């Protein structure tokens, strides 16, 4: 890859008071997790965490817009959690869970685009539905749904309080539509791409014999939300390299003999750091996002450290390869022309097809 593109991938976008929404989001996550530990229900922290994804939406938006978008995002997330809970309750096999979650991810991505939710895409929907759907049928799913709903409501309230610490006071942020100005047909095509990438990656991940197939699904859809193929390529490389670096961070943290409350402190800290950097350099933010996700799952359902680290690494590689492959295959003619100008190697790939 030419030096200019390497520099672009390593560059950090200018800061935009990122610590303000990062603090709000960290608090939104910290309180539900702390309450679950105080109640002796660490098993329900996974539901609290997925409900708290609501806080990630509406970042730096004016108060009224953030309230509306967080309510919409919270409702979508609760639908995903409910789907996962139903699949878990029925004891559905991964071969059933994967297509159901892929459909849900595609629908969620389309809904996000139509509603103008930020961040765009299907990552959080697939992660929530896939992880909950993989729980044993003996899990306390009813209580978990209630915890997720309360966590989402708490996040909407803290979104309102974000005004007190200065978030969104400077007027509307520059619009970054989830669909990047696409027509309805383009949005539908994008939704189909999310579905296809998640489905293929999930099936390959499960066929590999590794655990946590939904990590492959998440990695596959991660690049698709970028506005063009060159940016998707950067994002896919960021996903792999950043995840591998984050695995090293997670391995160190998990080697220190953590107790439950230690994990909560680390989860909240990593959430804060992830939100500080995620809009500035996605690859660097993954150094914190990766251990955050691993610790979040480890808190609720402990597993072998080697197993989860190996699975995360391999499933991410599988998913990223699938996502980028589909992005390159299903480019439109206009996208091919634009991408060839931005990154000449993409034009050579197109000519070989």
C-alpha positions as CSV (number, residue, x, y, z in Angstrom):
1,X,0.0,0.0,0.0
2,X,1.4,3.5,-0.9
3,X,2.9,5.6,1.8
4,X,0.2,8.1,1.6
5,X,-2.5,5.6,2.3
6,X,-0.5,4.2,5.3
7,X,-0.3,7.7,6.7
8,X,-4.0,8.2,6.2
9,X,-4.8,5.0,8.1
10,X,-2.5,6.0,10.9
11,X,-3.7,9.6,11.1
12,X,-5.9,10.9,13.9
13,X,-8.9,13.2,13.1
14,X,-9.0,16.4,15.1
15,X,-10.5,16.2,18.5
16,X,-14.0,17.6,19.0
17,X,-14.4,17.6,22.8
18,X,-14.6,13.8,22.6
19,X,-14.2,13.5,26.4
20,X,-17.6,14.9,27.0
21,X,-19.7,12.2,25.3
22,X,-17.2,9.7,26.4
23,X,-17.8,10.6,30.1
24,X,-21.6,10.5,29.6
25,X,-21.4,7.0,27.9
26,X,-19.1,5.7,30.6
27,X,-21.4,6.8,33.3
28,X,-24.4,5.3,31.4
29,X,-22.6,1.9,31.5
30,X,-21.1,2.1,35.0
31,X,-24.3,2.5,37.0
32,X,-26.2,-0.5,35.6
33,X,-23.1,-2.8,36.0
34,X,-22.5,-1.6,39.5
35,X,-26.1,-2.2,40.4
36,X,-26.0,-5.7,39.1
37,X,-22.9,-6.5,41.1
38,X,-24.4,-5.0,44.3
39,X,-27.5,-7.3,43.7
40,X,-25.3,-10.3,43.3
41,X,-26.4,-10.8,39.7
42,X,-23.2,-10.7,37.6
43,X,-25.0,-13.0,35.2
44,X,-27.3,-10.2,34.2
45,X,-24.5,-7.7,33.4
46,X,-24.5,-8.8,29.8
47,X,-28.1,-7.6,29.4
48,X,-27.2,-4.3,31.2
49,X,-24.3,-3.8,28.9
50,X,-26.3,-4.3,25.7
51,X,-29.1,-2.0,27.0
52,X,-26.4,0.6,27.7
53,X,-25.4,0.6,24.0
54,X,-28.3,3.1,23.7
55,X,-25.9,5.7,25.2
56,X,-23.6,5.4,22.1
57,X,-26.2,6.9,19.8
58,X,-26.8,10.6,19.5
59,X,-23.2,11.6,20.2
60,X,-22.7,15.4,20.2
61,X,-26.2,16.0,18.9
62,X,-28.4,18.7,20.2
63,X,-30.5,17.7,23.2
64,X,-33.8,17.2,21.4
65,X,-32.2,15.2,18.6
66,X,-30.3,13.0,21.0
67,X,-33.4,12.2,23.0
68,X,-35.3,11.2,19.8
69,X,-32.5,9.1,18.4
70,X,-31.6,7.4,21.6
71,X,-35.3,6.4,22.1
72,X,-35.3,5.0,18.6
73,X,-32.0,3.2,19.0
74,X,-33.0,1.9,22.4
75,X,-36.1,0.4,21.0
76,X,-34.2,-1.3,18.2
77,X,-31.6,-2.7,20.6
78,X,-34.4,-4.1,22.9
79,X,-35.9,-5.8,19.8
80,X,-32.5,-7.4,19.1
81,X,-32.1,-8.5,22.8
82,X,-35.7,-9.9,22.7
83,X,-34.9,-11.9,19.6
84,X,-31.8,-13.3,21.1
85,X,-33.6,-14.2,24.3
86,X,-36.3,-16.0,22.3
87,X,-33.7,-18.0,20.4
88,X,-31.9,-18.8,23.6
89,X,-35.2,-19.8,25.4
90,X,-36.0,-22.2,22.5
91,X,-32.5,-23.7,22.6
92,X,-32.0,-22.8,18.9
93,X,-28.8,-24.2,17.4
94,X,-26.2,-21.8,16.0
95,X,-27.3,-22.8,12.5
96,X,-30.7,-21.3,13.3
97,X,-29.4,-18.4,15.3
98,X,-27.0,-17.2,12.6
99,X,-29.5,-16.6,9.8
100,X,-32.0,-15.0,12.3
101,X,-29.4,-12.6,13.6
102,X,-28.2,-11.8,10.1
103,X,-31.7,-10.9,9.1
104,X,-32.1,-8.8,12.2
105,X,-28.8,-7.0,11.5
106,X,-29.9,-6.2,8.0
107,X,-33.2,-4.9,9.1
108,X,-31.6,-2.9,11.9
109,X,-29.1,-1.3,9.5
110,X,-31.9,-0.2,7.2
111,X,-33.9,1.2,10.0
112,X,-30.9,3.1,11.3
113,X,-30.3,4.5,7.8
114,X,-33.9,5.6,7.5
115,X,-34.0,7.2,11.0
116,X,-30.6,8.8,10.5
117,X,-29.0,7.1,13.6
118,X,-25.4,7.5,14.3
119,X,-23.3,5.4,14.5
120,X,-24.7,3.7,11.4
121,X,-24.7,0.1,10.5
122,X,-25.5,-3.2,12.2
123,X,-22.6,-3.9,14.6
124,X,-24.5,-3.3,17.8
125,X,-27.6,-5.1,16.7
126,X,-25.8,-8.2,15.6
127,X,-23.6,-8.3,18.7
128,X,-26.6,-8.0,21.0
129,X,-28.8,-10.5,19.2
130,X,-25.9,-13.0,18.6
131,X,-24.5,-12.9,22.1
132,X,-27.9,-13.2,23.8
133,X,-29.0,-15.9,21.4
134,X,-25.9,-17.9,22.3
135,X,-26.8,-18.0,26.0
136,X,-27.9,-21.3,27.5
137,X,-31.6,-21.8,27.8
138,X,-31.2,-21.9,31.6
139,X,-30.2,-18.2,31.7
140,X,-32.6,-15.9,33.5
141,X,-33.9,-14.4,30.3
142,X,-37.0,-12.7,31.7
143,X,-35.0,-10.8,34.3
144,X,-32.4,-10.0,31.7
145,X,-34.9,-8.3,29.4
146,X,-36.1,-6.2,32.3
147,X,-32.5,-5.2,33.1
148,X,-31.8,-4.3,29.5
149,X,-34.9,-2.1,29.3
150,X,-34.1,-0.3,32.5
151,X,-30.5,0.2,31.3
152,X,-31.7,1.7,28.1
153,X,-34.1,4.1,29.9
154,X,-31.2,5.1,32.2
155,X,-29.1,5.9,29.1
156,X,-31.8,8.1,27.7
157,X,-31.9,10.0,31.0
158,X,-28.2,10.4,31.1
159,X,-28.4,11.6,27.5
160,X,-30.6,14.4,28.7
161,X,-28.1,15.2,31.5
162,X,-25.4,15.3,28.9
163,X,-26.5,18.9,28.3
164,X,-25.3,19.8,31.8
165,X,-21.7,18.9,30.9
166,X,-21.8,20.7,27.6
167,X,-22.6,18.0,25.0
168,X,-24.6,19.3,22.0
169,X,-24.7,22.9,23.1
170,X,-23.0,24.3,20.0
171,X,-25.8,23.7,17.6
172,X,-26.4,20.8,15.2
173,X,-23.3,18.8,14.3
174,X,-22.5,18.4,10.6
175,X,-25.0,15.7,9.3
176,X,-23.3,12.4,8.5
177,X,-26.3,10.4,7.2
178,X,-26.0,6.7,7.8
179,X,-27.0,6.1,4.2
180,X,-24.5,8.7,2.8
181,X,-27.2,10.2,0.6
182,X,-28.3,7.0,-1.0
183,X,-31.8,6.4,-2.5
184,X,-34.2,4.0,-1.0
185,X,-33.0,1.4,-3.4
186,X,-29.4,2.1,-2.3
187,X,-30.4,1.7,1.3
188,X,-32.1,-1.6,0.6
189,X,-29.0,-2.8,-1.3
190,X,-26.9,-1.8,1.7
191,X,-29.2,-3.7,4.0
192,X,-28.8,-6.8,1.8
193,X,-25.0,-6.4,2.0
194,X,-25.1,-6.3,5.8
195,X,-27.3,-9.4,5.8
196,X,-25.1,-11.3,3.3
197,X,-21.9,-10.5,5.1
198,X,-23.2,-11.4,8.5
199,X,-24.7,-14.6,7.3
200,X,-21.7,-15.9,5.4
201,X,-19.2,-14.9,8.1
202,X,-21.4,-16.4,10.8
203,X,-21.7,-19.8,9.0
204,X,-18.0,-19.9,8.3
205,X,-17.2,-19.0,11.9
206,X,-19.4,-21.8,13.2
207,X,-18.1,-24.3,10.6
208,X,-14.6,-23.5,11.8
209,X,-15.3,-25.1,15.1
210,X,-14.5,-21.9,17.1
211,X,-16.7,-20.4,19.7
212,X,-18.5,-17.0,19.5
213,X,-19.5,-17.1,15.8
214,X,-21.1,-13.6,16.3
215,X,-17.6,-12.1,16.4
216,X,-17.1,-13.1,12.8
217,X,-20.5,-11.5,12.0
218,X,-19.6,-8.3,13.7
219,X,-16.2,-8.1,11.9
220,X,-17.9,-8.7,8.6
221,X,-20.3,-5.8,8.8
222,X,-17.9,-3.4,10.5
223,X,-16.4,-2.0,7.2
224,X,-19.7,-1.6,5.3
225,X,-20.8,1.6,7.1
226,X,-17.9,3.5,5.6
227,X,-18.9,5.8,2.7
228,X,-16.8,4.3,-0.1
229,X,-14.8,1.1,-0.8
230,X,-11.5,2.7,-0.1
231,X,-12.7,3.8,3.3
232,X,-14.2,0.3,3.9
233,X,-10.8,-1.2,3.0
234,X,-9.1,1.1,5.6
235,X,-11.8,0.2,8.1
236,X,-11.4,-3.5,7.5
237,X,-7.7,-3.3,8.0
238,X,-8.2,-1.2,11.1
239,X,-10.6,-3.9,12.4
240,X,-8.1,-6.7,12.1
241,X,-4.9,-4.9,13.2
242,X,-6.7,-3.1,16.0
243,X,-8.4,-6.2,17.2
244,X,-5.1,-8.2,17.3
245,X,-3.6,-5.3,19.3
246,X,-6.6,-5.3,21.6
247,X,-6.3,-9.0,22.2
248,X,-2.8,-8.4,23.6
249,X,-4.2,-5.8,26.0
250,X,-7.0,-8.2,27.0
251,X,-4.5,-11.0,27.5
252,X,-2.5,-8.8,29.9
253,X,-5.5,-7.7,31.8
254,X,-7.0,-11.2,32.1
255,X,-3.7,-12.5,33.4
256,X,-3.8,-10.4,36.5
257,X,-6.4,-12.5,38.4
258,X,-9.4,-10.1,38.2
259,X,-12.4,-10.1,40.6
260,X,-15.8,-9.1,39.4
261,X,-15.5,-5.5,40.5
262,X,-12.1,-5.2,38.9
263,X,-13.7,-6.2,35.6
264,X,-16.4,-3.6,35.9
265,X,-13.7,-0.9,36.5
266,X,-11.8,-2.0,33.5
267,X,-15.0,-2.2,31.3
268,X,-16.0,1.4,32.2
269,X,-12.4,2.7,31.7
270,X,-12.1,0.9,28.3
271,X,-15.6,2.3,27.3
272,X,-14.4,5.8,28.1
273,X,-11.2,5.4,26.1
274,X,-12.9,3.8,23.2
275,X,-15.4,6.7,22.9
276,X,-12.6,9.3,23.2
277,X,-10.8,7.8,20.1
278,X,-13.4,6.0,18.0
279,X,-14.2,9.0,15.8
280,X,-10.5,9.9,15.5
281,X,-8.9,6.6,14.6
282,X,-10.9,3.4,14.5
283,X,-7.9,1.1,14.6
284,X,-6.5,2.8,17.7
285,X,-10.0,2.7,19.4
286,X,-10.1,-1.1,18.9
287,X,-7.2,-1.4,21.3
288,X,-9.9,-0.6,23.9
289,X,-13.0,-1.9,22.2
290,X,-11.6,-5.4,22.0
291,X,-10.8,-5.9,25.7
292,X,-14.1,-4.1,26.5
293,X,-16.1,-6.7,24.6
294,X,-14.1,-9.6,26.0
295,X,-14.3,-8.5,29.6
296,X,-18.0,-7.7,29.2
297,X,-18.7,-11.3,28.2
298,X,-16.3,-12.7,30.7
299,X,-18.0,-10.9,33.6
300,X,-21.4,-12.4,32.8
301,X,-20.3,-15.9,31.7
302,X,-16.6,-16.7,32.5
303,X,-14.8,-18.9,30.0
304,X,-11.3,-20.1,29.3
305,X,-9.0,-17.1,28.6
306,X,-7.2,-18.9,25.8
307,X,-10.5,-20.0,24.2
308,X,-12.0,-16.5,24.0
309,X,-8.7,-14.8,22.9
310,X,-8.1,-17.4,20.1
311,X,-11.7,-17.3,19.0
312,X,-11.8,-13.5,18.9
313,X,-8.6,-13.4,16.8
314,X,-9.7,-16.1,14.3
315,X,-13.3,-15.0,14.0
316,X,-12.3,-11.4,13.4
317,X,-10.0,-12.5,10.5
318,X,-12.8,-14.6,9.0
319,X,-15.4,-11.9,9.3
320,X,-13.1,-9.1,7.9
321,X,-12.2,-11.2,4.9
322,X,-15.8,-11.9,4.1
323,X,-16.9,-8.3,4.6
324,X,-14.2,-6.9,2.4
325,X,-14.7,-9.6,-0.2
326,X,-18.4,-8.8,-0.6
327,X,-17.7,-5.0,-0.7
328,X,-15.3,-5.5,-3.6
329,X,-17.5,-7.9,-5.5
330,X,-20.7,-5.9,-5.3
331,X,-19.4,-2.5,-6.2
332,X,-21.4,-0.4,-8.6
333,X,-19.8,1.0,-11.7
334,X,-19.7,4.5,-10.2
335,X,-18.1,3.1,-7.0
336,X,-15.5,1.3,-9.2
337,X,-14.5,4.5,-10.9
338,X,-14.3,6.5,-7.7
339,X,-12.4,3.8,-5.9
340,X,-9.9,3.4,-8.8
341,X,-9.1,7.1,-8.5
342,X,-8.8,6.9,-4.7
343,X,-6.9,3.6,-4.6
344,X,-5.5,2.3,-7.9
345,X,-5.1,-1.3,-6.7
346,X,-8.9,-1.5,-6.5
347,X,-9.1,-0.8,-10.2
348,X,-6.7,-3.7,-11.0
349,X,-8.9,-6.0,-8.8
350,X,-11.9,-4.9,-10.8
351,X,-10.2,-5.6,-14.1
352,X,-9.3,-9.1,-13.0
353,X,-13.0,-10.0,-12.3
